[in-house]
Amino acid sequence: MSRQLKEAASTAALRQERSDVSEVVAAVIADVRERGDEAVRQYSEKFDSWSPESFRLSAGQIEEIVARVPDEVLDDLRTVQANVRAFAQHQLESMREFEVETRPGVFLGQRHLPIAASGAYVPGGRYPLTASAHMTVVTAKVAGVERVTTCTPPIRGEIPAATVAAMHLAGADDIFLLGGVQAVAAMALGTGTIGKVDLLAGPGNAYVAEAKRQLFGEVGIDLFAGPTEILVVADGSADPFVVAVDLLSQAEHGPDSPAVLISTSEEVARAAMAHIDRLLPDMPTNDMAGPAWRDHGQVHVVDDLDEAYRLADAFASEHVQILTERPREALEKMHNYGALFLGEGTCVSYGDKVIGTNHVLPTRGAARYTGGLWVGKYLRTVTYQEVTDRAASAELGELCGRASRIELFEGHARSGDVRAAKYAGAPLPWAADVYAPAR
């Protein structure tokens, strides 16, 4: 039985906020659709006070910007990107193309074809998320995407040099200093200066997330993203201080980021809550983490780990951290999560920043039906068929005729009839006066 020591606040205000965001985003998308670059420039001036001669960075500009980045930062970016590249490559190698002869003369096959162009939105604003460049550009390039377009906003009128360096080192083909809904809409719809992409990826604020949602269908997207989430499962062996620090590590993403603790130990749970109360006032990101914990933090105490895993599965959280004596048990017990972080030596921040797995993950319960961004998202798994044996085609034709007529699809049936007639001399009553199959 679960006992709740801390509840989240009401979400009524959040629903109204989403409605307001939706209206603003729809208007911007419609304007960019109609006026293209002119609208993009207008919104960039309005929202970011940014209107350079060209939003696209030239090769010379990129070289100059990257040269301003400290060598240690560049080395760290290269190391992290190597980790992401290696994991994405392993994912790619796990995807098998094949061709099989299912019966004599009937060949069925599967191929994985990369999309032609993808767009990567790399957030700026308060947090210049260089890691998002690794996740959305490196992964796309490993998949074989020919053109990767990236957009990132200026930060208070300044060029985010480390972010530009990250996008460049990751292999971006086009880098635009452009943010917000106008950037997402420009990549999705195409303008005179920004090429249209086939898939949009990358996190962003509520407006960016809503823009991707509204544009889905015209382009593919990685995920319907919401606020970052963390859920910690802890038993009596967990260090309450570590629990507290790790919960706050994700709460700092934004004031609406849920942070949930499920523990079999009330002592651990209460100690972790006390640590959070002590740590928050002096935390540099308290303006984000404080409201997140106050309004979206939850603490549950359960009787045993089986109950903890069932409750965690009901949340279907983006990040699930397991701080128990036997953390790998969760691999068998749990089913609904974006990414699992096993044991005290692992933390969600590793996944966000350095370890190599992709940090673009499902939120708001979407882990019940989808995983996160991976190399396969940039590939289209397609099939092909070839029937080279006349007798096999005739047999399939007869079966197709019968199966199609069950569903009242006469045109489908006739495609099968023609093969049966041509290759096996089957009667063709609906065309006996116009077609005589060659023998």
N, C-alpha and C positions, 0 to 999 in steps of 0.2 A: 504493500500500500504506500502511495506517495504522499508525503507531507510537504507542503510548499512553504518555505521560509521567506521567500521574496517573490512577489508577483510583478508582471509588467503592467504598465499603465494602459489606459484605453487607447484604441487605435482609431477612434472616430475622427479626430483632427487630421490624422495621416490620410484617411480616405478623401477628405475634402481637399487636402493639399495635392494629392494625386490628380484630382479632377481639374484643379487650376493649372497644374503643369501640363496636362494633356491639351488644354485649349491653347496655351502659348505655343507649344511645340507644333501643333497642327497648323497654326498661322504661319510660323516661320517656314515650315516645309512647303506649304502652298506657295509662298512668296519666292523661295529659291527655285521651285519647279517652274514658275512663270518667268522670273527675271534673271535667273542664273547668277553669274558673277557679280552683277550689280547689287543684287540682294545680299549675297554673301559678304561683300565689302561693307554694306550698310550695317548689317548686324554685328560684324566684327568691330566696327567703329563704336557701335552703341554699347555692346556688352564688354568689350575688352580694350576699348580705346586704342585699337590697333588697325592701321591701314597703310601698310608698306606698299611700295611700287609693285612688288610681286609677293604673294604669300609663299610661293615656292622658293625654297633655298637652292641656289646654284651650287655646282660642285665646288667652286671657289669659296663661297660663303661657308659651306659645310666644313671645308678644310680649315678655314680660319677659326671657326667656332670650336672645332674639335681640338685645335692646337691650344686653346685657352684652358682646356680641362686638365687638371693635374694628372701626372703619369700614374699615380697610385689608383686614382678613380678609373682611368682607362683600363688598367690591369685588372681591377676588380670586375669591371663590366665584361671584359673578355672571359674571365674565369667563370662568372655566372652564366654567360651565354654558352660557354662550352658545356656546362652541366645541362642546360636546357636542350641544347642541340643533341647531346648524347642520348638523353632520355627519349626525345622525339624520334631519333633515328632507330632506337630499339622498338618503339611503337610501330614505325613504318615497316620494319623487318618482320613484325608479327603479323602483318596483313598479307595474306597469300593470294596471289593470282593463280588461276588454274584453268585447265580445259579437261573435260572428261567425256568419254564416249559412253553415253548412258545405255545405248543399244547399238547394234551394228549400223554404222552410217549416220548416227545422231550425235552431234557434238555440241556440248554446252560449255560456255566459258564465263569467266569473271575477270574483269580488269579494274584497276584503280587509277583514275585519271584526275590529275590536279585541276582545280579551277584556274581560269586564266588570270584573274585579277582579284586581289583582296584589299580591303581597307582596314587599317589599324588605327584606332583612336587611343592615344596615350595621354591620360589626364595630366593637367597641370594645376593651376590654382594654388591652394594651400599646400598640396603634396605633389611634387613633380615625380610621378611614378615611373621611374626609369625601368623598373622590372616589367611593366606592361609591354614595353618594346620587346623584351626578350620573348615573352610568352606569345605575342601576336605576330611578330615578324620572323623570328628564328624558326618557329614551328611551321609557319607558312612556307618558308624557303626550303626546309627539310622535305616538305610534301611535294615541292616542285612548282610552286606558284611562280609564274613568270614575272608578274608585276605586282609589287606590294607598295601601296600608297599609305603614307602615315601622316597623321595630323596631330599636332599638339599645340595648346594655346600658349601665348606669351604669359609670363608671370609678372604682373604689375608693370607691364610695358617693356620688360626685359626678355631677352632670348634665353631660354633654359638650356644652357650649354651642355650639361650632363645628359639631359634627355635627348638632345639632338645627336650627341655622340653615341648614345645607346641605340638609337634608331639606325644610325649610319653603320655602326659596327655589326648590327644584326642583319644588315643586308637590304634595308629599305631602298626602293628604286626612286621614289619621289617623297620628299619631306616638305610638308607645308606647316608654316607657323600660323595655325588657324584652329580655333577651338569652338566648343559648344555645338548647339543644334545645327548651326550653319555649316560646320565642318562635316558632320555626319550626313546631312542632306546633300551636300555637294558631292561627296564620295558616292553616295547611293544613286543619285540622279544624274550626275555628270554635269559639268558646266563647260564654258569655253576654255577654261584653263585647267580644270581638274577632271581627269578621266573617270568614267563610271567604273565601279567595281562590281564584283559578283557576290561578295560576302563581306559583311562588316563584323569586326571583332574588337574587343577591348572594353574595359570598364569606363565608368564616367559618373557624373552626378545624375540626379533624378531627371533632368532635362535630356541628357544624352541617352539615358536608358529608355526614356519614353520615345525619343526620336527613332531609336532602333526598333522599338516595338511597332511604331506606326509604319515604318518602312519595310518591315518584314513581309515578304511576298514579292515585292519588287526586287529585293535582294535577300540573300540569306543572311542570317545573323548567328553569332556564336551561341548566345543565351539571352533569355529575358532576365536581365540582371536587376537585383535589388540591393539593399544595404548588406555590407559584409556581416557574416554571422560566425559565432564560435559557440560550440557546445563542448563542455568538458565532462567526461565520466571519470569519477574518482572513487577509490575505495579508501579503507582506513589506513593504507600504506602511503597515501599521497601526501606530499609536502604542501601544506595550505598556502605557504608563501608563493611557491611556484604556481599553484592554481590561480592565485590572485593576479600575479604578474601576467600570466598567459591570457586570462580573461580580459584584462585591461589592454593587452597588446592589440586586440582586435576591436575593442570598443572605441579606440582612438580614431578609427576610420571615419566615423561620423556620428552625429547625435542620435541617429536612428538605427545604430548597429546593435542587434541583439547579442547578449552574452549570457549563456545559460550554464549552470552547474547542476549536475545530477550526481549525487553522492550516496553511498551506502553508509556513510559516517556523518552523523549530525555534528560531531566534534570537528571534523575536517571542514564541513560546510560553514559552520559558524566562525571558525578561525579564519577561513579564506575571506569571508565577508568583512571581518574585522580588519584584515590586512588591506583590503580594498579601500575601506574607509580611511585608513591611515595614509595610503599611498596617493590617493586621488588629489588631495589639496595641493601637493607639490609637483604633480605630474605636469610637464610642459604642455601636454595636449589635453589638459583637464577640461578645456572648453568644449571638446568633442567627447572625450571618454566619460566625463561626469554626467551629462544628460543621457548618454547612451545607457550607462549603468542604472541611473535613476529611473528612466522611463521604460527601458527594454531589458533590464537585467532580471534574471529569474534564478532561484535556487530551489531545488527539489531534493528531498531526502527519501530514499527508497529502502526496502527491506533487504534486497540482495542484488547482485550484478545482473541476473537474468531480467529482473524488473527494470534495472537501469538501462539495459540495452533495448528493451521493448519501448521504453519511454523515449529514448534517444532516437529510435527509428521513427517514432510518431512525429518528432520534430523535423526529421529529414534535413538536418542542418548542412550548411555549406562546408564548414570545417568541424570535424569531430576529433577531439584529443582524448586519448585513453591514458589515464594516470592510475594504473592498477598494478598489482603484483604480477599478473599474467596478461600483459597488454595484447599479445597476439591472439588471445581468445576472441577478441572483438572481430577478427577477420571471419570467423565462423558464425558468430552470434549476431552481427549487425549486417544490415542490408541497404539502408537508406542514408547516404551521405555523399557529399561532393568529394571529399578527400579525408582519409583517416591518418591520424598521426599517433604512432604507437610508442608509448613509454616516455619517461621523463627526459631521456636524451634527445627527443624529437620535440619540435614545437611548430605551431602553425606559421610563425614568422619565417622559419626555414623554407616552408613551401611557398610563402609569399615572395621571398627575396632571393634565395640562393641555391636550394638543393637540387633543382632541375625539373621537378614535376610542374605541371602547368597550374597557375594560380587563378585562372578564369574558370569559376566553378558555379554550379547551380545554387540559387538562393530561393527563399520563400517557399520551401517545400518541393521545389522542382527536382530535388535529388530522388524523389520517388519514381521519376520516369526518365531521367537523363543523367549522364555524366557531364564532366566539364570539357573545356576546350582541349583538343588533342590533334595530333597530326591528321587523323582520319577525317576531321571536320573540313579540311581543305581538299579532300579527295572525294570524287564521285565514284562509288562502286557501281559499275555498269556491267551488264551481261551481254552475251552474244550467242547466237544459235546458228547452226548450219546442219542441214540434212542432205547427205550426199548419196544415200541409198534409196533407190526408187521404191522398193518394196516397203521400206520403213516409212517413207513419206505417204505412200498410199494407205498404210495402216493407220497412221496418225490422221490422215484426211478423213477416213471413215469415222474415227473416234471424235474428231473435231465436229463433224457434221451432226452426230448424235448429241454431243454435249452442248453445242450451240443452240440446237432446237429445243432443248430443255428450257433454255432461258429466252426463247423466242427471238434469237439473233439470227435471222435468216441469211444476212450478208456474210456473217462469220462462217456459217455452215457451208455456204457455197464455195468459199475459198478452200475449205477442206474437200468438198465434193470434187472440185476440179482436179486436185492432185490424185484423188482416188480413181477418177476416171482416166486421167492421162497416164498414170503409172501402172494401173492394174485393170483397166477396162471396166470399172464399175459404171453402172447406168447413171445417166445424168438427165433425169426426166424434165427438169425445169429448163433445159437448154438443148433438148434432143434435136430440135430442128435447125439449130445454128452452130452446134459444135460437135465435131467428130474427132475424138482423140486420135493422134497419130500412133501407129503401132510399130 
